[in-house]
């Protein structure tokens, strides 16, 4: 059974930082692209960032310069470092692993940016 478990979400003040992590049960995670999506209240789910097996990264414009995605293949884990957080970043964040057959999703972790 493949499972992705996100952690690190919570309540943070504007300008603060959070580090999300996602541990995957996949043993061959090193060959797959991984990423993070988010869904804010009243909005569609959007792709935030991706990282390839080779370490190449992409970010949606709204988070460039503030968010950093990274991965530790030995731990089958992807991270999302979020700095300079804004209220607009409030959302449920989901990690993904793109395999040859399907995409796997975590259950999500809530990030709330508020005073």
Buried (B, 14 or more C-beta within 10 A) or exposed (E): EEEBBBEBBEEBEEEEEBBBBBBBEBEEBEEBBBBBBBBBEEEEEEEBBBBBBEEEBEBBEEBEEBBBBBBEBEEBBBBBBBBEBEEEBBBBBBBBBBBEEEEBBBEBBEBBBEE
